[in-house]
Amino acid sequence: MIYFSTTNNKFSILLFFGSAASSFMAADSSASYIHMVQHLIEKCLIFHMTKEECMEALRKHANIESVITSTVWNELEKENKEFFEAYSQSHNKADRTSDSQTHKMIEKIILDQQRSRDSDG
């Protein structure tokens, strides 16, 4: 599992998400959003996607701005240098998924997360 610490970067995350940084609710919401993006990136990694492919897939299928995906990806790389070094060396284009498979996978993940939130609240 890939680790991304929001506690160490809480201030920068709050600055990144803007004006509501003083509100605890905004901090919680921002952290939740970051964790969702992290989860989607992890799924992209399972399907051997590059950073650029992941950014495009999340922009296209999950309406997540590329700058957000890139920022979270970069933080994951900082926290998991050895993993990403091995990951970039082992890339094989034949292992990657098609656009339609990616779209179905991301839709399923988002629906599962929404169902989970609905059942919790």
C-alpha positions in Angstrom: 0.0 0.0 0.0 1.2 3.5 -0.8 1.3 6.0 2.1 0.6 9.7 1.9 0.6 11.7 5.1 -1.8 14.5 5.2 -0.8 15.4 8.8 2.7 16.3 7.8 1.4 18.3 4.8 -1.8 19.7 6.3 -0.8 23.3 6.0 0.2 23.0 2.3 -2.9 21.0 1.5 -5.1 23.6 3.1 -3.3 26.4 1.2 -3.7 24.4 -2.0 -7.4 24.2 -1.5 -7.8 27.8 -0.7 -10.0 30.1 1.3 -11.7 27.8 3.7 -8.5 26.7 5.4 -9.5 28.2 8.8 -12.5 25.9 9.0 -12.1 22.4 10.5 -14.8 21.1 8.2 -12.9 22.4 5.2 -9.7 20.8 6.4 -11.6 17.5 6.9 -13.2 17.8 3.5 -9.9 18.6 1.8 -8.2 15.7 3.4 -11.1 13.4 2.4 -10.8 14.7 -1.2 -7.0 14.1 -1.2 -7.5 10.6 0.1 -10.1 9.9 -2.7 -7.6 11.1 -5.3 -4.9 9.0 -3.7 -7.1 6.0 -3.9 -7.8 6.6 -7.6 -4.1 7.0 -8.3 -3.4 3.7 -6.5 -6.0 2.1 -8.9 -4.2 3.6 -11.9 -1.0 2.2 -10.6 -2.5 -1.3 -10.4 -3.3 -0.9 -14.1 0.3 0.2 -14.9 -0.7 3.7 -16.0 1.9 6.5 -16.3 1.5 9.7 -14.4 0.2 11.4 -17.5 -2.2 8.6 -18.3 -3.5 8.7 -14.8 -3.9 12.5 -14.9 -5.8 12.2 -18.2 -8.0 9.3 -17.0 -9.0 11.1 -13.7 -9.7 14.4 -15.5 -11.8 12.7 -18.2 -13.6 10.1 -16.1 -13.7 11.5 -12.5 -13.6 15.2 -13.3 -10.5 15.7 -11.2 -8.2 18.6 -12.3 -4.9 17.4 -13.6 -3.0 19.7 -11.3 -4.6 18.0 -8.3 -3.7 14.5 -9.6 -0.2 15.7 -10.3 0.3 17.2 -6.9 -1.0 14.1 -5.1 1.1 11.9 -7.3 4.2 14.0 -6.6 3.6 13.7 -2.9 3.2 9.9 -3.2 6.5 9.8 -5.1 8.2 11.7 -2.3 6.8 9.4 0.4 7.5 6.2 -1.6 10.7 6.7 -3.6 11.7 3.1 -3.8 8.3 2.0 -5.0 8.1 4.6 -7.7 11.7 3.8 -8.9 10.8 0.2 -9.2 7.4 1.1 -10.8 8.9 3.3 -13.5 11.5 0.6 -14.3 9.0 -2.2 -14.7 6.6 -0.3 -17.0 5.4 -2.4 -19.9 3.0 -0.9 -22.4 1.3 -4.3 -23.0 0.2 -4.3 -19.4 -1.8 -1.1 -19.6 -5.6 -1.0 -19.9 -7.8 0.4 -22.6 -9.6 3.7 -22.3 -13.0 2.0 -21.9 -11.6 -0.4 -19.3 -10.2 2.6 -17.4 -13.5 4.5 -17.6 -15.5 1.5 -16.2 -12.9 1.0 -13.4 -13.1 4.6 -12.3 -16.9 4.7 -12.5 -17.1 1.6 -10.3 -14.6 3.0 -7.7 -16.6 6.3 -7.5 -19.9 4.5 -7.2 -18.5 2.3 -4.5 -17.2 5.3 -2.6 -20.6 7.1 -2.9 -22.5 4.0 -1.7 -20.0 3.6 1.2 -20.6 7.3 2.2 -24.4 6.9 1.9 -24.4 3.9 4.1 -22.2 5.6 6.7 -24.2 8.8 7.0 
